[in-house]
Every structure is written in C-alpha cells, then in structure tokens.
Amino acid sequence: MIADVVVPGAGGMIGRELCKALARKAAKVTAVSRQEVSLPGCDGRVADLRSPDSLHGLLRPGTVVFHLAGRTSVAGSVHDPWGDFEHNVAATVQVLNASVAVGARVILASSAAVFQPGQPLPLSETALKRPTSPYGAAKLSCENYAQAFHASRGLDVRVARLFNVYGPSMRKFAIVDFFRKLQANPHSLEILGDGEQLRDYLYIDDTISALIAVAECGVPGQDYNIASGQPTRLVDLAKLVADVMGLSDVRLTVTRKSFPGDIPQWYADIRRIRGLGFEAQVPLREGLVRTIEGLRRHEFDQPAPGSR
C-alpha cells in the first residue's frame, strides 16, 4: 500500500490522473508542477526541478516519487537539445539526489524512444538501446543515471518505460492530430509518414495501474515496458478514429515524410510487467471512444474567439 507520494510532472496527463487515482486510494499526495495545479485530495507545489532544493521538505523515508516530469517532444528536442537536456536529464539527477538523501523510492518514467530502430519486434527490456533523437538520448541518460544511483548509492529506483499513452485529457500526438484534422475536414485526412508506422497504445487508466504495480511489486533496479503489447499501424489508427467519430468514406493520404528522430516501428514485449500482475483492461476502440468524447468536451468548453 502506497501511503506517501510525490509526483513531479503532476501537470501532465499521466501525472494528473495518477495523482487523482492515488488520492482516491487515501494516499497522501503532493502534486509537483512548474505551474500551479489543483487536483482533488492533493497538495500542490510549484517547483523547477532543475533546482537542487526543488523537493526540499517534501520527501521522507519511504516516500514514493513518481518522476513523470520533463519534455516529451522528439521534434522539439531536435530543435532545442540543450533545453531538452536540462528539463529531462539535469532535472532527473536532482530528483535522484534528493531521493537518495532521505531514502525515498523513485519510479522513473522513461520512453520507448531509447531503443534502436529496426530490431526484432516486440521490443523486450533487453533490446538494444541506441536512440535516434536528443529526446531519446536524454531519456536513456536518465535511465543510466537511475541505474548508477541504484548501484553506487543503493537508491530504490525502478524504470517504467512508456510506449504510447492516450486518454481523454491528452492534448497532442497522433490521435489529437487526427481528431482536429477530421473536425476541420471530415472528408480527407493526411497522415504523417507512410502510414505503416507501428505503435503500441495503452489507455491512461491501464497506464496508471501499471505504474502502481511497478511501485508496489516491482524490483529495485529493474526496468519495465509499460504498454499493451499490441501493434497498431498508424493508418489503421486513423481509420479507427474516423469510425469512432462517425465518419465514413474519409480519403486517407500520406506525406511519406516524417520528422527527424521518428522511429518507424515499435511495440512492446510486456511479459515482465505482466509478471507483476498487470493486464490491460481497456481495448483500443473503447479507449478511443472515451478519448474522442473527452476531446469533444474540451473543444466545446473552449471560449469562442474574441470572447472572455
């Protein structure tokens, strides 16, 4: 049972939902973000994790730190690698330092972007890690620092390597892009790349369950792929989004060009996280129905141009 939790990155989709889920379990939750965030049952803290004292007074022996903070844009990391390094690697080292000083436990969120493209699929935790973007390099550096803190200073740290997380409060990535394009033009949809990209989508509720499983049952120093284990082609995802939106006869086109650092194909071997008792509960179509409903509510709630 997790009793005392600190969540850096509480302003993001995963952080918000994790904080709310843990608060419902009666945990003491401190939500840490660069901007003020208000979540039911949680204490909020505004902090810049690059500062050595950003978590001062928040951590105690046994505190579980779900470190979800950082930049998440592959394309953005190509244009600003130094900023990506600061907000991912430098901030993570500060979190690890603060945690080992008091005996806290860290669940470090990483990314499938650490893997080398072109390997046999599905990708296990032992697959070759050779990133193709500064973002992937930063996340791999974070993993390596975590393992070094575990080996040299005894820090209880566990790596949760996320593939593609989606849900109603997401505001970027392919599903949102498809939704917005189809809202603007329900007859035609352009797909970045060749449409044959393989991805592994896990609904937000299942992601939260996996993170909690790692925190409660995982092995210190171990890494875990957090995914569904089911490959989905991007063109099939686009068709499914259109179908969920009630659209038929949508003409799909592909750009055959993508952004630097994009990985053509990935999906996960999830036997290790299954060994902790995790099983995904939300099928892709059902998750997309919930997600599209959430995106529609968000669009409806936005003020009209020029209104206050």
N, C-alpha and C positions, 0 to 999 in steps of 0.2 A: 504493500500500500504506500503510495507516494503522499507524503504529508506536507512537505515544504518545497515549493517550486519557484524558480526564477526563469523567466522566458525572455531573453534578449531576442528582438525581432517580433515582438508582440503586435506590431502594426501591420504585418503582412497577413495574407490569407491564412496560412498554416498556423502562424503564431496566434492570431485571434481565435481561431476555432479550437486550438489546443488549450489556450487559457480558459475558455468557456467550459470545455469538457472537463478539465481538471477541477475547476471551481465547483462544478456540479457534483464531483466526487468528494467534496468537502476538503480539498487540499487548500493550503494557504498559498495563494498565487500572487507573485509580483510580476506585472507585465512591464517590460522594459522596451522603450522605443525612442527613436530620435525625435519624434514628435509626440505630443500628448495624446494618449489613447485611453478611452473609458470603456471598460468591459465589466459586465455584471459579476460581482463576487470577487473582483481582483483589485489589488492595489497597483496604481500606475506610477511609473518612474521614467522621467525623461533623462536620457544619457547618451553620450557619444562614446561608444565602446573603444574607440582608439585611445581614450584617456586611461591612464593607469588606475585612477580611482573611480571609474565609472560604476563599478558594482560595490563600492565601499558601503559596508553596513548591511548589505542585502544577503550575504552568504554566510552560512553556518555549517558545522559538520553535519553531513547527511543531506544537505540541500541538493536537490536535483536541478541542474541547469540545462534546459533545452535551448541550445545555442542555434537559433534559426536566423539570426541577423546577417545581413550582407547584401551586396548587389547580386542580381540574378540575370543580367543581360549578357549573353555571349557577344552580340554585336557591339554593345556598349563597351565591353572590355577591350575589344579590338581598337576602338577609338580612344579609350582612356584607360590604358593598362595600369598606370600608376594609381589612379583613383580606385580601380578595382582591387589592386593590391592592398591599399590602405584599409578599405572597408571590409575586405574579406580576411586577408592574412594578418595584418597588423592587429586588427580588432580581435581576431581569434586568439592570438598569442596573449593579449591582455586578459581575455576571458579565462584561458587556461591558467595563467599566472595567478589570477585572483582565486580560482577554484582550488588549485593545489595548496595554496597558502592556508586554507581553512578546512580542507578535507571534504569538499563538495564533489558530487558526481556530475559528469558532463555527458550529455547526449549531443554529439556534434552532427549537424545536418550537412551532408555533402551532396554531390551531384554525379549523375552518370556521365557528365562531360569530362570526367577524369580518364575515361577509357580511350584506348587507341581504336580508331575506326577499322573496319574490315576484319575483325576477329570472328571466330565461330560463335554463333548465337544459339541459345541465350547466353548472356554475359554473367558469369559467376563472379563472386567476390575476388577470386584469384586471377581473373583475366588481366592482361597486360594494361597497365595504366600509363598512357603517353598522350596527354591532352593536345588538342589542336587549336585551342583558344587561350588567351590570357585568363579568362574566367575559369576554364578547366584547370589551368596550371595553378591558379590561386586556390581552388578547392582541393587539389591534390596536395599542395603545400600545407593546407590546414589539416588534412588527414595525417600527413607526415609529422607535423608538429604534435598533433594529438598522440600519435604512437610514441614519439620521443618522450613526451611528458609521462606517458604511462611507463615506459621502460626505465627512464632515468630517475623519475621522482615519485613513482607509484600512484599517479593520478588514475582514478577510476573514470575512464573515458571510453565511450562506445560510439562508433561512427554509424549514422543512419544515412545511407546513400540513396537519395531520392531520384526517381526517374521522371515521370510526368504526372504532376498532381493537378487535379482540376476540381472545380466546385462552383456553387452559386455566387460566391463573392470574388471570384477571380476577375481581374481587370486587364489582363494581357495574355499573350501567347496565342496559339493557332485557333483554339475554339472560339475565343473572343473575336479574333480577326475574321473568322468565317461568319460569325453571327452579325457583326457590324456590316460586312460587305453584303450579306444577304438582306439585311434590313434596308440598305441603300438601293440594292438592285436584286430583286428576288428571282431574276431570270438567268443570271450569269454569275459565276464565281471563279476568280483567279486564284490558283494555288501556287505558293512559292516553291520553287524547285521542280522536280519531275512528278511529284505526287506519289512516288514509290517509297518515300521515306518511311521507315518503320519506327513506331514509338510504342511506349508501354504506359498506359493511362491508369491511374489509381485515384478513385474518388476521395475527396477530402476526409470523409468520416472514416474510411478504411485507413487512410494515412495516419490519422490521429491514433487509431487502435494500434497500428504498427509501431509508432513512436513510443507509446506507453508500454507495449510489450518489450521493446528494447530496454527501456528504463527499468522495468520491473524484473525481467527474466534474462536479459542479455548478459554476456560475459565481458568483464572488463578487458579492454584492449582489442575487442573484436569489432569487425565491420559487418554491416548487414545491408543487402539490397532491399529497398523499400519500393515495391512495385506490384503489379498484378500478375506478372509472368505471361501476359497475353499480348502478342504483337498485333498492332493495328496499322495498316497503311494510311498515309495521310489522305489519299484520295477517298478511301473508304470512310474515314472520319468526316470528311467534307460532305459526303453523301448522307451520312447518318445525321449530321447537324441539320442539313436541309430537310430531311424527312421529319425530324423532331419538330422543326419549325412549321411543318405542314406545307412544305413547298415541293412541287413536282416539276419535272421537265427543266431542271436547272442545268444550264450548259456549263460544264467544267472545262477550264483551260489551265495550262501550266506555264510558268515562266521559264522553266528549265535553268533558272539561275537562283542561287541562294546567297546567304550572307557568309562572310569569312568565318571559319571556325565551326560551321554547322556540321553535325555528324549525320551521315546519310541513314544509318540503320542501327537501332538498338532495341533490345528488350531483355528482361532480366531472368536469371535463374534465381528463384526465390525459396529454394529448399532450406536455406539457413534461417530465414525469418519464419518460415513455416515450422521449423523446429522449436520455436518459442511459443507455438500455439496459434499463430496468426493465420487467418484465412480471409481473403477479401469477400465482402458481403454484397457489394453493390455492382451489378453488371454495367457495362459501358452505356448501353442505351438508357437504362434507368437513371444513371448518373447524369447523362446529357439532358434528359427531361428536366431534372431538378436544376441543372446549371442554366439551361436556357430560360426557365422560369425566373431564376434569380437575376439573370442579365436583363430580362424584360422589365422586372420590377425596378432595377437600377436605372434603366433608361427612362422609365415612366416617372421616377422620383426626381429626375434632374430638372432644374428650373429651365424654363424656356429662354432662348437668347434674349437678352435685354431686360429680363425680369429680375426681381430681387427676392 
